[in-house]
Amino acid sequence: MTYTITVELSELEKRALEYEAYNVDEWVNNAAKQRSSVAVNKIIAKNTEYCNANKIAIPVGELAQIEQAYELGIIQTAYQRQIEHKAKQKKELDALREQESKKKTSIFNLK
């Protein structure tokens, strides 16, 4: 299965990339594939380490191993990580606001 992505560039961006790359479409495609390759290696390493430590069988094939990493919760999508990060930040901010509110209340009670 393949996945098609359309990249929208302004004329400025296109012209600038034409200076750097012989073929802009090919350059963008290669950049995405190279970044994907780096992620594949990273995910498979994490999955292998986790499975070996927990005596879990590792499936055959890169896609199967990546799917296993998602299923076991070893990895999450960047979107999921961002949502969790924002929720954690909100919780921390709410806790700080609660502390500040308690400080202000205690100061008023002293007077």
C-alpha positions in Angstrom: 0.0 0.0 0.0 1.2 3.5 -0.7 0.3 6.8 0.7 0.2 10.0 -1.3 1.0 13.4 0.2 0.6 16.7 -1.6 3.0 19.4 -0.7 1.9 23.0 -1.4 4.7 25.4 -1.9 4.6 29.1 -2.7 6.4 30.3 -5.8 9.1 31.7 -3.5 9.6 28.3 -1.8 9.5 26.4 -5.1 12.1 28.7 -6.7 14.3 28.5 -3.7 14.2 24.7 -3.7 15.0 24.7 -7.4 18.3 26.3 -6.5 19.0 23.5 -4.0 17.5 20.5 -5.7 17.7 19.2 -9.3 14.1 18.0 -9.0 11.9 19.5 -6.3 9.3 16.6 -6.3 12.1 14.0 -6.0 13.8 16.0 -3.3 10.6 16.2 -1.2 9.9 12.6 -1.7 13.4 11.6 -0.7 13.3 13.8 2.4 10.1 12.1 3.6 11.4 8.6 2.8 14.7 9.3 4.6 12.9 10.7 7.7 10.6 7.6 7.7 13.6 5.3 7.5 15.2 6.9 10.6 11.9 6.5 12.4 11.5 2.9 11.3 15.0 2.1 12.8 14.2 3.9 16.0 10.8 2.2 16.5 12.2 -1.3 15.7 15.0 -0.8 18.2 12.6 0.3 20.9 10.2 -2.6 20.1 13.1 -5.2 20.1 14.5 -3.9 23.4 11.0 -4.0 25.1 10.1 -7.4 23.7 13.4 -9.0 24.7 13.2 -7.5 28.2 9.6 -8.9 28.5 10.1 -12.2 26.7 7.6 -11.2 24.0 7.9 -12.8 20.5 8.8 -10.3 17.8 6.8 -10.6 14.5 8.5 -10.9 11.1 8.7 -7.8 9.0 9.2 -4.1 9.7 5.5 -3.1 9.4 4.5 -5.9 11.7 7.1 -4.8 14.3 5.9 -1.2 14.1 2.3 -2.3 14.5 3.3 -4.3 17.5 5.1 -1.3 19.1 1.8 0.7 18.8 -0.3 -2.2 20.1 2.0 -2.7 23.1 2.0 1.0 23.9 5.7 1.2 23.3 5.2 4.1 20.9 2.5 6.6 20.2 1.9 8.9 17.2 3.3 12.4 17.4 -0.3 13.6 17.6 -1.0 11.5 20.6 2.2 12.6 22.4 1.3 16.2 21.7 -2.2 15.8 23.2 -0.8 14.1 26.3 1.9 16.8 26.6 -0.7 19.5 26.5 -2.9 17.8 29.1 0.1 17.4 31.4 1.0 21.1 31.0 -2.6 22.1 31.7 -2.7 19.9 34.8 0.6 21.5 36.0 -0.7 25.0 35.3 -3.9 24.3 37.1 -1.9 23.0 40.2 0.2 26.2 40.2 -2.9 28.3 40.0 -4.4 26.4 42.9 -1.3 27.0 44.9 -1.3 30.7 44.1 -5.0 30.9 45.0 -4.3 29.2 48.4 -1.4 31.6 49.1 -3.6 34.7 48.4 -6.4 33.3 50.6 -4.0 32.6 53.5 -2.5 36.1 53.2 -6.0 37.6 53.4 -6.9 35.5 56.4 -3.8 36.8 58.3 -5.0 40.3 58.1 
